[in-house]
Amino acid sequence: MENVKQMIVKILHEEFEIKKELLENESTEFKKLGLDSLDVMDLVVMLETQSDKKIPMRAFFGVRTVGDVYQVIGQALVQETELSV
């Protein structure tokens, strides 16, 4: 899970220029990051490219905090790995 978090932080910081301090606090509200739905789609595509796994967009329904993002993406990547075995 830590690798997933590092990958997400790197992308959000480098590609979307979000301060790492906001990303390290898992209780930060996701909407405070200033991302719109197209940004979220770009984030998913970048994560899929780096992980070589599919992440369903529906995984983001109900996301409220940065910690939620780490959790849903981590779960989506684990589920994709389990499905491909």
PyMOL commands that set and color helices and strands:
alter all, ss='L'
color gray80, all
select helices_A, chain A and resi 2-16+20-24+30-33+37-51+57-60+66-84
alter helices_A, ss='H'
color red, helices_A
deselect
rebuild
show_as cartoon
